[in-house]
Amino acid sequence: MSPLARLRKLCLALPEAHEVEAWGEPTFRVRNKLFAMYAAAGNHHGSGRPAVWCKAAPGNQSLMVRAAPARFFVPPYV
């Protein structure tokens, strides 16, 4: 299963979740509030690998990046 197919399966299993294309990428929302975005490996951010951008509680992002910088990162627009 592709990374995007796995993400769709997880996100769309949530109550009221739906997919909307935005900025050329799939985004996932509940009640029109974005909670996750897929970034393809070849997207304009140039990371060279697929990524998922998702909401995290305040402070969690920096903890996750410090704990596993090869896995977690700060998206360019945050």
trRosetta pair geometry for C-beta under 8 A, 3 or more apart (Angstrom, degrees):
i j d omega theta_ij theta_ji phi_ij phi_ji
1 5 4.6 -126 -175 92 91 125
1 6 5.2 114 121 -60 119 85
1 9 7.6 -14 -180 -10 148 141
2 5 4.4 95 53 6 82 104
2 6 7.0 -144 92 -5 43 85
3 6 5.7 -55 -150 35 31 112
3 7 6.4 30 154 -18 65 106
3 38 7.7 146 123 -146 99 115
3 50 4.4 141 84 98 159 158
4 7 5.6 -53 -146 37 34 111
4 8 6.2 38 154 -22 66 104
4 26 6.7 104 -152 30 111 141
4 38 5.5 67 -114 -160 87 158
4 40 7.5 -9 -62 -92 123 84
4 50 7.2 -120 -48 -149 79 145
5 8 5.7 -50 -146 34 31 113
5 9 6.4 34 154 -22 63 105
6 9 5.8 -55 -152 33 30 113
6 10 6.5 24 154 -14 65 107
7 10 5.9 -59 -150 39 32 108
7 11 5.9 19 161 -11 70 114
7 26 7.8 139 102 93 127 130
7 28 7.6 -146 154 -31 99 139
7 36 7.0 -161 -172 141 112 137
7 38 5.5 145 90 -84 163 115
7 52 5.9 179 -111 -97 132 125
8 11 6.1 -62 -136 44 25 103
8 12 5.6 7 174 -5 66 119
8 19 6.8 -11 -126 -73 94 141
8 26 7.3 -35 -81 150 96 159
8 28 7.9 -180 -114 -82 50 124
9 12 6.7 -60 -129 44 15 98
9 13 6.5 25 160 -32 54 110
10 13 6.1 -63 -160 22 24 114
10 14 8.0 28 148 -27 57 95
11 14 6.2 -48 -174 11 42 111
11 17 5.4 -168 156 174 73 147
11 19 7.4 95 105 -78 129 90
11 28 3.9 -64 180 -142 145 163
11 35 7.7 165 -139 82 106 106
11 36 5.6 -128 -102 55 130 140
12 17 5.2 -156 -120 100 37 118
12 18 7.4 58 -118 -105 86 29
12 19 6.7 -36 -78 -37 109 102
12 28 7.2 -118 -59 -133 65 120
13 17 7.3 15 52 39 30 141
14 17 4.0 82 70 -32 95 130
14 30 6.5 -75 121 -75 124 124
15 30 7.5 57 92 -131 64 124
16 30 4.8 80 100 -147 104 88
16 31 6.2 14 149 -42 138 74
17 28 5.8 3 -169 -178 109 102
17 29 7.0 149 -149 78 61 34
17 30 5.3 -44 -88 -78 61 86
17 35 7.9 -77 -119 42 103 127
18 28 7.4 168 84 -150 30 61
18 29 6.0 -29 64 65 76 84
18 30 7.8 130 16 -93 72 41
19 26 5.5 -24 -163 -161 113 104
19 27 7.1 143 -157 74 60 43
19 28 5.7 -32 -99 -98 66 69
19 29 7.8 143 -105 20 19 79
20 26 7.7 132 72 -156 33 56
20 27 5.3 -29 70 66 82 95
20 28 7.9 158 23 -92 73 22
20 29 5.9 5 9 6 117 125
21 24 7.2 1 178 -133 100 13
21 25 7.0 166 -151 82 70 21
21 26 6.0 -46 -97 -95 66 51
21 27 7.2 132 -124 14 16 81
22 25 6.8 -34 72 62 58 70
22 27 4.7 -11 30 -1 112 133
22 34 7.7 -73 38 -95 154 133
22 37 7.6 -76 67 -121 106 115
23 27 7.8 74 32 -42 96 120
23 37 8.0 16 54 -158 124 136
24 43 7.5 150 103 -134 117 100
24 44 7.9 76 66 -6 145 114
25 37 6.0 69 111 -179 125 96
25 38 5.5 -158 176 79 106 72
25 39 5.9 -20 -131 -98 157 49
25 40 6.7 -155 -114 -9 102 88
25 43 6.6 5 -75 -110 124 138
26 37 7.4 165 96 -152 52 56
26 38 4.7 20 63 33 95 120
27 34 5.3 -38 173 -130 126 109
27 36 7.1 164 -160 91 59 50
27 37 4.6 -20 -109 -104 83 83
27 38 7.5 -147 -80 17 39 71
28 34 7.3 101 72 -150 44 63
28 35 6.0 -57 98 62 89 83
28 36 4.4 2 48 60 114 96
28 37 7.4 -158 17 -74 73 39
29 32 5.5 14 159 -133 140 19
29 33 5.8 151 -157 66 91 33
29 34 5.1 -48 -92 -89 93 45
29 35 6.5 139 -114 7 38 80
30 33 5.9 -27 68 56 67 90
30 35 6.2 19 8 -13 97 130
34 37 6.6 12 -177 -54 121 99
34 55 7.9 137 111 -41 72 111
35 54 6.3 18 154 -149 66 85
35 55 5.4 -71 -146 10 65 115
36 52 5.9 -14 -166 -175 106 102
36 53 6.9 152 -157 82 52 52
36 54 4.3 -11 -103 -98 83 94
36 55 7.6 -96 -65 4 58 75
37 52 7.2 152 76 -160 45 54
37 53 4.5 -10 57 57 98 103
37 54 7.5 -176 21 -71 62 52
38 50 7.1 -20 -171 -169 90 102
38 51 7.7 148 -162 83 46 49
38 52 6.0 -26 -103 -104 57 70
39 43 5.0 -95 -174 21 82 156
39 45 6.2 -6 -173 22 137 135
39 47 7.3 62 124 29 128 130
39 50 6.6 156 86 -160 61 53
39 51 4.3 -7 58 60 112 94
39 52 7.4 -165 18 -78 81 23
39 53 6.4 63 -21 -17 114 103
39 75 7.9 167 -36 -122 151 113
40 43 4.7 127 60 -45 77 95
40 50 5.9 -34 -142 -108 33 85
41 47 7.4 -107 -147 84 51 84
41 48 6.0 4 -175 172 87 31
41 49 5.2 -22 -120 -134 90 16
41 50 4.8 -50 -53 -49 78 66
42 48 7.8 33 -87 -117 48 41
43 46 7.8 -97 88 -29 62 34
43 47 7.7 12 56 27 94 91
45 75 7.9 -65 -125 -153 155 78
45 76 6.0 -171 -131 0 111 132
47 51 6.2 33 70 -28 158 130
47 73 7.9 173 -119 56 138 164
51 73 7.6 -55 -136 47 141 117
51 75 7.9 158 131 -94 141 97
53 75 4.9 29 -116 -64 128 147
53 78 7.9 -171 -158 -46 122 123
56 60 4.1 -128 161 83 116 123
56 61 5.0 144 70 -59 137 79
56 64 7.1 -101 -138 -1 165 140
57 60 4.7 84 60 -14 77 125
59 62 6.4 -61 -160 38 43 104
59 63 6.4 40 150 -18 73 112
60 63 5.6 -63 -150 41 36 113
60 64 6.0 33 158 -20 73 109
61 64 6.0 -60 -148 37 27 108
61 65 6.3 23 158 -16 65 109
61 72 7.6 -175 -159 168 60 125
61 74 6.5 79 165 -99 123 84
61 78 7.6 -148 -148 140 164 151
62 65 5.8 -53 -143 38 32 110
62 66 6.3 31 158 -17 65 107
63 66 6.0 -59 -148 39 27 108
63 67 6.1 22 157 -18 64 113
64 67 5.8 -59 -143 39 29 110
64 68 6.6 -40 178 42 65 92
64 72 4.2 -149 136 -154 101 175
65 68 7.6 -97 -141 64 18 54
65 69 5.7 46 179 -100 66 72
65 72 4.8 -122 -86 108 54 108
65 73 6.4 90 -116 -108 105 25
65 74 6.3 -8 -83 -40 150 84
66 69 7.1 7 -119 -56 16 93
67 72 7.5 41 62 28 84 135
68 71 4.2 -8 137 36 118 113
68 72 5.4 86 82 8 89 99
69 72 6.8 -72 -113 62 28 73
69 73 7.3 71 -161 -83 63 72
74 78 5.7 -128 -176 66 84 119
75 78 4.7 88 63 -9 90 110
